[in-house]
Structures are given as C-alpha cells and as structure tokens.
Amino acid sequence: MAGRKAPAILTGVKELLVTQPNTPVFLSETEAAQYLSLSVKTLRRWRFDRKGPAYAKLNNKLIRYSRSDLDEWMQQQRVIHDDSL
C-alpha cells in the first residue's frame, strides 16, 4: 500500500477516534477490520463461528462494531508471560 492514500471515510474515522476517544463510534465491518488490522473475511468467519468481538446486526444484515467493544475484546486477547519460571 505504499504510496496509496487511505479512503476518505477511513481517514475520517481515524481522525475521529484520535480527537474524540470517548465518543461512542460504530464502525462498519471494513472499518473494524482495518482498526484491528484484520481482513474483512476474518471478521466474517469469526461471526459465522460465533467468536471474535461483539457486533450489532441491524435490519438482519447491516453489521456494526462498537469501538469500545473492539478495544475490550483486544484487551481480552492479551497474553502475559510469567518470566519467573
């Protein structure tokens, strides 16, 4: 992706997340995938397998992810190694 600019919507989302971190923001699956550095296909597979971060399904088809849910899910994925062993 070197030399390519991010789409305006994603640039706007990133700017909003940085400037207003406590604002409840709902991201599309494409935006959520980019936020987590994953592919959209991975998020879809996780939804099908009933794992991964929480999401909302509107009108039985529109998928949205809460930024706070994504952050919380990422914290739950942390692995801490005990160096005292």
C-alpha positions in Angstrom: 0.0 0.0 0.0 3.0 2.3 -0.1 2.2 5.5 -1.9 -1.6 4.9 -1.7 -3.8 7.2 0.3 -6.4 5.7 2.7 -10.0 6.2 1.5 -11.5 9.4 2.9 -14.0 7.6 5.1 -11.3 5.6 6.9 -9.1 8.7 7.3 -12.2 10.4 8.8 -12.8 7.5 11.2 -9.2 7.5 12.3 -9.3 11.3 12.9 -12.5 11.0 14.9 -11.0 8.2 17.1 -7.9 10.2 17.8 -9.6 13.5 18.5 -12.6 12.2 20.4 -11.6 8.9 22.0 -14.6 8.7 24.4 -17.2 9.2 21.6 -19.2 6.0 21.1 -18.4 5.2 17.5 -19.9 2.3 15.5 -17.7 1.0 12.7 -18.7 -0.9 9.5 -17.1 -4.3 9.1 -14.5 -2.8 6.7 -13.6 -0.1 9.2 -13.5 -2.5 12.1 -11.2 -4.9 10.2 -8.8 -2.0 9.5 -9.0 -0.9 13.1 -8.0 -4.4 14.2 -5.5 -4.9 11.3 -7.5 -7.9 10.1 -9.2 -8.8 6.9 -13.0 -8.5 6.5 -13.0 -12.2 5.6 -11.6 -13.0 9.1 -14.3 -11.0 10.8 -17.0 -12.7 8.8 -15.6 -16.1 9.5 -15.4 -15.3 13.3 -19.1 -14.1 13.2 -20.1 -17.4 11.4 -18.1 -19.4 14.1 -19.6 -17.3 16.9 -16.3 -15.9 18.1 -14.4 -12.7 17.9 -15.6 -9.2 19.0 -19.2 -8.4 19.8 -21.2 -6.8 17.0 -24.7 -5.4 16.2 -26.8 -6.7 13.3 -29.3 -4.1 12.0 -32.2 -5.0 9.8 -31.0 -8.6 9.8 -28.0 -7.7 7.5 -26.1 -4.5 8.4 -23.1 -5.2 10.7 -21.7 -2.6 13.0 -18.9 -2.9 15.6 -18.7 -0.6 18.7 -15.2 0.8 19.1 -15.3 0.2 22.8 -16.3 -3.5 22.2 -13.3 -3.8 19.8 -11.0 -2.3 22.4 -12.4 -4.5 25.2 -12.0 -7.6 23.0 -8.4 -6.7 22.2 -7.6 -6.4 25.9 -9.1 -9.9 26.5 -6.7 -11.3 23.9 -3.6 -10.2 25.7 -1.1 -12.8 26.6 1.2 -12.2 29.5 4.2 -14.5 30.0 5.5 -15.1 33.5 9.3 -14.7 33.4 9.8 -16.2 36.8 9.5 -19.8 35.6 
